[in-house]
Amino acid sequence: MFRGTLGWFALALIAVLVSASAAYISDMNRAYERVRAKSTVIPSPYGNIEYTEGGSGPPVLVIHGSGGGYDQGELMVRAVLGERFHWIAPSRFGYLRSTFRDGATFDDQAHAYAYLLDRLGVKKVAIVTLSHGGPSALLLAVLHPERVSSLTLISAGVASSTEQNQAQANQKGDMLMTIFKHDPLYWAITKLFKRQLMELMGANDAVIAGLTPAQRELVDQIIDFMNPVSSRSAGAAFDNTAVMPNERISAIRAPTLIFHATDDTLQLYHNASFAASTIPGARLVRFETGGHLVISVEQTTICTIMQKHIVGNMSE
């Protein structure tokens, strides 16, 4: 009887593994097809630059966060920007088909944005950036101020810190970087431990529990669109080692809008307070809850305020 039960258990386990393998292969095939479907790649002195663009109207450069790529930029467009702007969404260094040289810095990434704008014939843009897209976006405004009409930071990284909670945030970043190296590991975690992954991505239990169906759908899209993660691992590693802008942002003169939640455990709130106190005239919109998922939790508020900020600071 014991042998019969063990045999049935083995057969059931094999069936589960076969089903999971089939689901993984199907999901990965779709993910790779999706990211290769419509982007453009151009060579540059800084490496290949991948990007997509769409919409019409005032130009906006949309810069994704860690674990992203041009596809996360497109999600940002759908969430808070819309088609009333001519949006340009590049993949940053090491993400998808964007490459970079050894020893590259966030300064180089900023110069690469300027090169891309030159190739597209765009003289000046508004910038919208998320999470660890912040450093290179800020440095574009520092190094090429004539190219930036306004700057919007959403849960953005800005400055290094030696505080204890920063060390904990760095540990989360290191764990994510490890997960991003392996497609099967990340895929399995999104299926079995998505709540824990959201915690690792900077949201606490209260934020996760309070997500509405619409908010959860956007969060799920952000998580799912990180597949395939192995094509983004070099970018995540670059993000974790490149030097932050820190006090250099005091040179920024572009009108700057900052959105950040005080309970963000991945990009800590000190980034927002530092930017607000260092960039002349910067406006800080503070949320008490939302964590690093504040773009989903406060989507309507961010969309309304940000679009007014962009349009109000457009110049000929």
WOGITA-V486062 format. One record per pair of residues at least 6 apart in sequence whose C-alpha atoms are under 7 Angstrom apart, sorted by the first residue. I is the first residue (numbers start at 1). GAP is how many residues later the second one is. D is the distance in Angstrom with one decimal. If there is no record, write none. Layout:
BEGIN
[[I:GAP:D] [I:GAP:D]]
END
This chain:
BEGIN
[[28:200:6.7] [31:196:5.9] [31:197:6.0] [32:196:6.5] [39:11:6.4] [39:12:5.6] [39:13:5.1] [40:10:5.5] [40:11:5.5] [40:12:6.2] [41:7:6.4] [41:8:5.4] [41:9:4.3] [41:10:6.5] [42:6:5.6] [42:7:5.3] [42:8:6.6] [43:6:6.2] [46:54:5.8] [46:55:6.6] [46:62:6.8] [46:66:6.1] [47:51:7.0] [47:52:5.0] [47:53:4.6] [47:54:6.5] [48:50:5.1] [48:51:5.1] [49:42:7.0] [49:49:4.8] [49:50:6.9] [50:40:5.6] [50:41:5.4] [50:47:5.8] [50:48:5.2] [51:19:5.9] [51:37:7.0] [51:38:5.4] [51:39:3.9] [51:40:5.9] [52:18:6.6] [52:36:6.0] [52:37:5.3] [52:38:6.4] [53:34:5.5] [53:35:4.4] [53:36:6.0] [54:32:5.7] [54:33:5.5] [54:34:6.9] [55:28:4.4] [55:29:6.1] [55:30:5.5] [55:31:4.5] [55:32:6.1] [56:27:6.5] [56:28:5.8] [56:29:4.9] [56:30:4.2] [57:27:5.8] [57:28:4.4] [57:29:5.0] [58:27:5.0] [58:28:5.6] [59:26:5.9] [59:27:4.5] [59:28:5.7] [59:66:5.1] [59:67:6.5] [60:25:6.6] [60:26:6.1] [60:27:4.7] [60:28:6.2] [60:65:5.1] [60:66:4.6] [60:67:5.6] [61:26:5.9] [61:27:4.9] [61:28:6.2] [61:64:6.2] [61:65:6.1] [61:66:4.8] [61:67:6.3] [62:11:5.7] [62:25:6.7] [62:26:5.9] [62:27:4.9] [62:65:6.1] [62:66:5.0] [62:67:5.8] [63:10:6.1] [63:26:6.3] [63:27:6.7] [63:65:6.2] [63:66:4.6] [63:67:6.5] [63:70:5.5] [64:8:5.9] [64:9:5.1] [64:65:6.0] [64:66:5.4] [64:69:5.3] [65:65:5.1] [65:66:4.7] [65:67:4.7] [65:68:4.6] [66:65:6.9] [66:66:5.5] [66:170:5.7] [67:159:5.8] [67:165:6.1] [67:169:6.2] [68:158:5.9] [69:22:4.4] [69:23:6.6] [69:26:5.5] [69:27:6.3] [70:19:5.2] [70:20:5.0] [70:21:4.6] [72:150:6.8] [72:153:6.8] [73:16:5.3] [74:15:6.7] [79:220:6.8] [80:219:6.5] [80:222:6.8] [80:223:4.4] [81:222:6.5] [81:226:6.9] [91:7:5.9] [92:6:6.3] [93:6:5.4] [93:7:5.7] [93:16:6.8] [93:142:5.6] [94:6:6.6] [94:138:6.2] [94:140:4.7] [94:141:3.8] [95:136:6.3] [95:137:4.4] [95:139:6.8] [95:140:5.0] [96:135:5.0] [96:136:5.6] [105:137:5.9] [106:29:6.5] [106:30:5.0] [106:136:6.6] [107:29:6.5] [107:32:6.2] [109:27:6.0] [110:26:5.2] [110:27:6.6] [110:29:5.9] [110:30:4.6] [111:29:6.9] [117:6:6.8] [123:24:6.0] [124:23:4.2] [124:24:5.5] [124:25:6.3] [125:22:6.1] [125:23:5.2] [125:24:5.6] [126:22:5.7] [126:23:5.1] [126:24:4.7] [126:25:6.0] [126:184:6.3] [127:21:7.0] [127:23:6.2] [127:24:4.8] [127:25:6.0] [128:23:6.2] [128:24:4.8] [128:25:6.2] [129:8:6.7] [129:23:6.3] [129:24:5.3] [129:25:6.1] [130:23:6.3] [130:24:4.8] [130:25:6.0] [130:26:5.4] [131:23:6.4] [131:24:5.0] [131:25:3.9] [131:26:5.6] [131:136:6.8] [132:24:5.8] [132:25:5.1] [132:107:6.9] [133:23:6.9] [134:19:6.6] [134:22:4.9] [134:23:5.2] [134:24:6.2] [135:22:6.2] [135:23:5.7] [135:109:6.0] [135:110:5.9] [138:111:6.7] [139:106:6.8] [141:7:5.9] [141:111:5.9] [141:113:7.0] [142:107:6.5] [142:109:6.0] [142:110:5.3] [148:106:6.5] [149:105:6.0] [149:164:6.2] [149:165:5.9] [149:166:6.9] [150:104:5.1] [150:105:4.9] [150:106:6.0] [150:160:6.3] [150:163:6.2] [151:103:6.5] [151:104:6.2] [151:105:4.7] [151:106:6.2] [152:104:5.8] [152:105:4.7] [152:106:5.9] [153:104:6.2] [153:105:4.8] [153:106:6.1] [154:104:6.2] [154:105:4.8] [154:106:6.2] [155:104:6.1] [155:105:4.8] [155:112:6.4] [155:137:6.3] [156:111:6.5] [156:115:7.0] [157:110:5.8] [157:114:5.9] [158:86:6.3] [158:87:6.3] [158:88:6.3] [158:113:5.1] [158:117:6.8] [159:85:5.5] [159:86:6.2] [159:87:4.4] [159:112:5.8] [160:84:6.2] [160:86:6.7] [169:96:6.1] [169:97:5.0] [172:28:5.9] [172:94:7.0] [177:56:6.7] [177:59:5.9] [177:60:6.4] [179:6:6.4] [179:7:5.7] [180:6:6.5] [180:49:5.0] [180:50:5.9] [180:53:5.3] [181:48:6.5] [181:49:5.0] [181:52:5.3] [182:47:6.8] [182:48:5.6] [183:45:6.0] [183:46:5.6] [183:47:5.7] [201:65:6.3] [201:91:6.7] [202:62:5.6] [202:63:4.5] [202:64:4.5] [202:89:5.8] [202:90:4.8] [203:61:6.4] [203:62:6.6] [203:87:7.0] [203:88:4.6] [203:89:5.7] [203:90:6.4] [204:87:6.8] [207:82:6.9] [207:83:5.7] [207:84:6.9] [211:86:6.9] [215:81:5.3] [215:82:6.1] [218:78:6.3] [219:77:6.6] [249:29:6.7] [249:30:6.1] [250:28:5.2] [250:29:4.9] [250:30:6.9] [252:27:6.0] [253:27:6.7] [255:26:7.0] [255:27:6.5] [256:26:4.8] [256:27:6.2] [257:25:5.9] [257:26:4.9] [257:27:6.1] [258:14:6.6] [258:25:6.1] [258:26:4.7] [258:27:5.9] [259:25:6.2] [259:26:5.0] [259:27:6.2] [260:9:6.6] [260:12:6.3] [260:25:6.7] [260:26:5.5] [260:27:6.1] [261:8:6.6] [261:25:5.9] [261:26:4.4] [261:27:5.5] [261:28:5.6] [261:29:5.8] [261:30:5.5] [261:33:6.5] [262:7:5.2] [262:25:6.2] [262:26:5.2] [262:27:6.5] [263:25:6.6] [263:26:5.8] [263:27:6.8] [263:28:4.9] [264:27:3.7] [264:28:4.9] [265:26:6.5] [265:27:6.9] [266:26:6.4] [267:25:6.9] [276:6:5.2] [276:7:6.4] [276:8:6.0] [290:7:5.6]]
END
